[in-house]
Amino acid sequence: MRTVHTLTELRTQVAAWRRSGEEVAFAPTMGNLHRGHIRLVERARQCAPRTVASIFVNPMQFGPNEDYAGYPRTLDEDSRQLAEARLDLLFAPDLADIYPRPLEDMTQVIVPGFTTVLCGASRPVHFGGVATVVTKLFNMVQPDIAVFGEKDWQQLMVIRRMTADLNIPIQIVGVPTVREEDGLAMSSRNGYLSAEQRAVAPTLYAMLQTTAERWRQGERDVAILEEDARAQLRAAGFRPDYFEIRHAETLQRPAPEDMAVDLRIFAAAWLGRARLIDNLAVGHLPS
Ligand code: PAF
């Protein structure tokens, strides 16, 4: 694996691959890698003969009181894992190469509608920051394919909408969530959990499963399903942000006549200083 820090080095390498007719698959990350990220690289390797990953902790997607400063930066260990996963090229740009001017002076990419619900409601600047940095990384790497984890389902939908709206010629591939044995979705922020909180954390996924099961058993009162789940999360020690059933693709609330469409349950909840998110398909079941 080769590591490059500048756009010139990145472009030279990718251009050489292109000249020899090799496609490129790209996995953007913020580092502090876990098995979920490594699965992204493995999926990228299935998609194209050449693979690029980026590590960049993107300040534009963090709100003023969020964990940008304390976000774990572990480049050496990340590089070791990526080399072991047989990645071809790691792009680790400096802040000034991505944002040469203050953030408020930089052009931003906004994806309307998708970015004001669920995580966007409590993190108003988040998806604008994600869409902007992903657009910039796409323009820098110029991959044929890009892979994103389904744990951040809303992010995946934002990226799909953005690439469609802006005619970006990159195929977006979603990669299923990788879970710990007890069901907890892998996340860099799991490292913020104390031992006690870690023991409670799988309850979030358990509530998604319980709610999906109640739906399959015929419960169709969305408000009751959601409030029951929030109450159980509170009882387990979480501070729920949202627990909502929505259309999987549009992220809109289902109307009663929509009950047979593709629905998904979305959850975000605080446990101590960790904000955990997860989601689960409800399926295409007729009402
Ligand atoms: O999913 C992430 O790790 C980040 O949001 C991404 C896509 C790398 C953009 O900073």
Residues whose N, C-alpha, C, O or C-beta is under 5 A from the ligand:
A	BS01	PAF	P28 T29 M30 F56 N58 V130 V133
